[in-house]
């Protein structure tokens, strides 16, 4: 198939050979033609299969999973994103990973034969009953700790006896309710809320959130997030992208020693020897954008499909997602 036209093998190979993707000009023109062609085709209404009682997109073999995206083999859960490690059961507000995760709430990159994890980040691997933790591997009954491995009854990285833990942990949680953290915008974080956003080491526009939900600087700051201004170019540009050769076959030997100016963010980046070899072998043009801007383009293409829309059935008039 070539632009939805059925061709013979010889005709197909001839048509493909006529498109010299080694030329940046031809490459970008072809890319635009492909995107325009996709826009003329009727897409599938739902990219989900073998589900029962689910809402969302890219959901596969799930039961009673609501408002979720990129999920497989999950049950009785809601607000899941990219939980493709299965199974996942009774989880709410969790993203990235899974793999036999159950009864967990507000977790990011959590999973691996774990359960009862609340407000945890990058933790799991046989971990049970952990709250407000980061980088915890294995163990059980861990509260407010970081980088602890296979330990039990731990609070703020300190080991306690079972009796001490069961006495102290409830006191800490009550104290979190009685004297909650309040951010600069007056937002109150009691026990049961994820870590305050203003404590994040990253600004909003440095995270995947900016790709999923792009906001202006004003909107970012109005929501109490930090916004990072573009830093001065740490790597002085020695070759503007506009001066790169159009065709990969014309790439000079010293291209790997140049600092190319990104056409999108204007930061300098290098094209490494392995990349040049890869591009020449596959007849693809030299990049005009830095690796991060190219990665963001991939994110945007992925995110474009992670949307649900409310519609009205033309036949019965019922609202559906």
N, C-alpha and C positions, 0 to 999 in steps of 0.2 A: 504494500500500500504506500502511496506517495500523495500526501495531502488528500487522503480519503479516495484516491483513484487507484483502482486495481490495475497493476501492470504485470507484465511478464518479468522473469528474473533478469533477462538481458536489458530490457527497457528501464527497469528500476535502477540497475547498476549504472546505466548510462546517465540517467537523470541525476543521480547522486554525484557521479564523477564530474558533472558540469558545475557543481557548486563548490568553489574553491574556498573552503572555510579557513584556510591559512591567511587569507586577507581579512584584516580587521573590518574593513568597509563591507565586504560581502558577508562576513560573519554577523555583524549587527543588523544588516538588511534582512538576512535570512531569519534571524531571531525574531525580528518584528513581523515578518510574514507569517511565521509559525504562530505567534501570539494572536495575530489578526485572524488567522484561520481557526484557531481554537475558539475565538469569540463568536464565530458563525455557527458553531455546533451546539446542539442541545445537550447539556450535561446531565448526568444521572441526578435524580432528585435526592437520593440518599446514598452515601457510601458506607453502608452498614449491612451486616448479614448475620443471620442465625441468632436473632435476639428476641427477647420477650419482655415487654413492658419497659422499653428504654426510650430515651430522648437524647439527641446529640448527633455528632458526626464521627465517622470512622470508628464505630463501635462494633465489635465482633464477638459472637458467642457469649453474650451477657444477659443477665436477668435482673430486672428491677434496678437499672442504673439510669439515673436522671442527669440531664444537663452536663454531659461529659463529652470529652473529645480524645481520640486516639487511645482507646481502651480495649483490652481483650480479656475474655474469661473473668469477668467480675460479676459480683452479685450484691444486691441490697446496698448500693452506694450512690453518692451524689457528688457533683463538682470534682470530677477526676480529670486530670490532663496527663497524657503520655504515660499512662500506667499499663505498659505493654508486657511487663513481667508478670506472669499469672501463676496462681489465681489471686484475686483481690476480693475480700469480703468485708462488708459492713465498715466501709471507710468513707470519710466525708472531708472534702477540701484537701485532697492529696494530689501531688503531682510528681511525675518522673520516678520510675522504678516500679515498686510493687513486689512481684515474685514471692507469693505466699505471704501477703501482708493482710492483717485482719484487725478489726476494731480500733482503727486509728483515725486521728483527727488533726487537721491542719499540719500536714507533714510535707516536706520537700526533699526529694532524693532519699526516700526512706523505704526500707523493705528488706527482703531476704530472710524468709522464715521468722518473721517478727510479728508482734501484736501489742495492742494497748500502748501505742506510741502517740503522744500528744505534743504538738508544737516542737517537733524535732526536725533537724536539718542534717542531711548526709549521715544518717545513722541506720543501724540495722544489723543484719547477719546474726540471727538467733538472739535478738534483743526483745525483752518483755518488760512492759511497764516502765516506760521512760517518758519524762516530761521536761520541756525546755532544755533540750540537749543538742549538742553538735558533735559530729565525728565520734559517736559512740559505737563500738563494735562488740556485739555480744553482751551477755550479762542480763541482769534484771534489777528492777527497782532502783532507778537512777533519776535524780532530780537536779536540774540546773548545773549540768556538768559538761565538760568538753574533753575530747581525746582520751576517753577512758576505755579500756579494753577488757572484756570478760570479767567484770566485777559486779558485786551485788551490794545493795543497800548503800548507795553513794549519794551524797548531797554536796554540791559545790566541790566536787573532786575529792571529797574526804569520805573514807570508808567508816561505816557505823555498824553496830550490831543490829539484828533484826528488830529488837525491842526499841532501841534508840531511834532507828529510822521511822518506825511506825508512830513514835511519839512526836518526833521533830517535823516530819514532812507535813502533816496536817496543820501544824502551827505556822509554818512558812506560807502555806496556801491561804490561811486566814489572814495573815499579815499582808499578803498581796491584795486582798480585798479591802482591808481596813486602811492601808496606806499605799494605794496604787501609784504606779508611775504615771506622771502626766507630762506629755510632750509640750514643746513650745507653742503649739497651736491649741493647747487646752484639751487634747484628746486623752482620755483616761484609759489606761491599760490595766485592768484587774486580772486576777487569775482566770484563765480561760481564753485569753487573747494571745495571738502570736506576738513575737518580739516586736517592739516599737520600730517603725520604719526608720525613724531618724537615727537609730543606732546602727543602721546598716553601714558597712565600710564602703559601699558603692553608692554612687548617685543613681537616680532613676534612669537617666539616659545612658548609663553604662551597663544596664542589665537587659535581660530578655523581655522584661516588662515593657520596655520602650518599643520593642518590635511587636509585641502582642497588642498593646494599647498605647499607641504613640500620643504624646501630649506635648503641648508647647511649653516653653520655659515658665510662662505665667501659670499655666494649669498645674505644672509639676509643683511649683512653690505654693500654690493655693491649697494643694492637697497635703502639704506638710512634708513633701519629699525634697531631697537635695537635687540640684541641677549642676552638672559640671560644665563649666565653660571650656571650649576647645583650648587645649594647651598650645603654647608656642611650638612651632615645628622643631622637634628635637634633632631631626636629621635634615640638614640643609639639602634642598633639592638640587641635583646636578643635571638632571635631564627632565624637562617637562614632558608629560605624556603625549602632548601634541607633536613632539619631535621623534617619537618612536616610529620605526619603519612600519608601513602598512602590512607587509607580509612577513611571516615568521622566517622564511628562507633568507630574508635580508637582515636578520638580527645580527648586530656586530659582535665580535668576540668579547669585547669589553663590557657588554650589556650587564653582566653580573656584578660589575664594580660600580655601576651607576646607582644613584638614589633617585628613583622616579617619583614625580609628583602625582598623587592620586587626583583624578578628575572630580571626585565627589567630595572628599573631606580635606583635600589639599595637603595631607601629611605625606612625608617621604617614605618610600618602601623600596626594598631590593627584590630583584628577581634572581632566585638562586639557581645554580647550575643544574640541579636535578629538575627544576621546573622547566628550564629551557629545553633540556633533553626530552622531557615528556611532551612539550608542545610541538617540537619538531617531529617527533615520532608519530604524532597524531594529526599533524598539519592543522594546528590551532594557533591563533594570533597571540602576540604578547599582551598581557593584561594592562589595562589603563587605570585600574582601581586597586587599592591596597587590599590585602587579604581580609581585613575586617569588613570593609564595604562589600566585598564579594560574598562574604558569609551572610551579611545582613540581607543581601538580595535573595539568597537561598531561604532564609527565614521568612522573608516577605512572601515568597512563593508558597511556602508551607502554610503560613498563617492565613493566606487568602482562602484556603479551603476549610479552615477551622471556624466556620461561622454557621449559625442557625438563623432561620428567618420565620416569622409568623406568617402563615398564609391562610386563605379561606378556600375550602374545597368548592370547585366550580359546580359540582353536582349536588351536594347536600348542604352547602353553606356552613359547615362546621369549621371552626378555627383549629389549626394544627401547626406544629413546629416542624 
